[in-house]
Amino acid sequence: MSVPSRGVLDRKEIARTFLRMANAEYQTRRSNRAYFAQTAREHGLTNQDIADEYGITEAAVRQMIQRAEGRG
């Protein structure tokens, strides 16, 4: 059974819409993650403490905070 051409275009547009939605959610979460990392630093946590909680390297935390502050 073949799918009509119109159906393929609709499915592709649906896929593109899902990708746009996923990207928007990713960007929001990324921004929130940096905000919470900055806040944690202000409350005395080290970059390594934050890295351990996020499951990333200390260097990644440092870079995340620098970007959020406009320095990276």
Secondary structure, 3 states (H helix, E strand, C coil): CCCCHHHHHHHHHHHHHHHHHHHHHHHHHHHHHHHHHHHHHHCCCCHHHHHHHHCCCHHHHHHHHHHHCCCC
